[in-house]
Amino acid sequence: MKKPYGFDRTERVSTEIQRALAHLLQHATHDARLQQVTIQAVRVARDLSHAQVYYTVLQPAEKDMLTPILHKAAGYLRHQLAQQLHLRTVPVLNFVYDISVETGQHLTQLIHHANQHKPHGTTP
């Protein structure tokens, strides 16, 4: 059976949760520290019971401070999602710091460093 629009239900729900969470963190939370959080991705379980919410922050040093705040706000955010998304079941939110941005920056630095120390006149 072909999936409508090329997406399955969990992908559509993931996208909607990501969009709604990003908006909520910027506009509906009372803690200004949460406005530093960027939602990178949301992965929802097939039964929609749980969602892994991958996030980053502008200052990676602040991730240790923000993780407990996000976990504490998860219930409030889930309640807000229930009001906005009108899902039969709103997933339990589990926030996970996304290291892919830091990993990408580190790899870029390594490549740049290797290119600077490459002997002149050599080709790969």
Buried (B, 14 or more C-beta within 10 A) or exposed (E): EEEEEEEEEBBBBBBBBBBBBBEBBEEBBEEEEBEBBBBBBBBBEEEBEEBBBBBBBEEEEBBEEBBEBBEEBBEBBBEBBEEBEEEEEBBEBBBBBBEEBEEEEEEEEEEEEEEEEEEEEEEE
